[in-house]
């Protein structure tokens, strides 16, 4: 199978690749910022490990947002 070059893609395919690349970068930066700001107690596992996982294509940030953050307990109500 011959490898496709960028020039071999249609305009629609190039646009789709660009959109996915932007989504991937935005998700990764959002995940890294959230990880940096989140206290260690609210991260499921080691922060260094999650920072490396986030770097894995589109799957890493999705995994972090799905499994890497623990729930924040709402403040107790005093009635």
C-alpha positions, 0 to 999 in steps of 0.5 A: 500500500502506497503511503499518502502524502499531504498533497494526495488528500482532498481539501475536505480530508485536509480540513478534517485533519486540521480540525482534529489536530486543533481539537487534540491540542486544545484538549491536551492543553486544557488537561495539562492546565487542569492537572497543574491547578488541581490539588494532588488529593483530587487526582487519581494517581500520580500527577507525573504519570497523568502528565505523560498520559495526556501527551498520548494523542487524543486518547490521553486527555480524554482518559484524564478527564474521564478517569484521572480526576476524582470528584470534588465533594460539595460543601456540607450544608448547614441548615 
